[in-house]
Amino acid sequence: MTMKQLSVFVENKPGTLAEITGILGENSIDMRALSVADTERYGILRLIVDHPKEAEAALKEAGFKVSLTDVIAIAVSNQPGGLSQALRYLAKAGIAVEYMYAFVSQKADTAYVILRVQDNAKAVKALEEGGIPIVRGEEVYRK
């Protein structure tokens, strides 16, 4: 019940993100979500794309350091407090969130949240027991 996330190690200089997104575009790879965490010199670009393995290959061929990571995606109500309940279920199960980012889904009033945790199986179990919908990769990858 996980999906693949691309993590790209990027140098923090003008044009790097344009180069990466250009490579994806040239390879007909569509971005669904992204997050950038940076320091003064380097950053990590995290992406959910419609064809993760093809994106990984294209970026590696261009010389970027890329890895694929299993992450969890959940659907939450796109309203104040919508995310809070899911996070409470994780906390109750003793699961810490390493990082997360969100994007609006094509479904009305629903947001998707990407979660990185240490134990995906334990997190999925806690979320499902709480009635939080887990989003399959196929739902996000397709248009």
Secondary structure, DSSP 8 states (H G I E B T S, - for coil): --EEEEEEEEESSTTHHHHHHHHHHHTT--EEEEEEEE-SSEEEEEEEES-HHHHHHHHHHTT-EEEEEEEEEEEEESSTTTTHHHHHHHHHTT--EEEEEEEE-SSTTEEEEEEEES-HHHHHHHHHHTT--B--HHHHH--
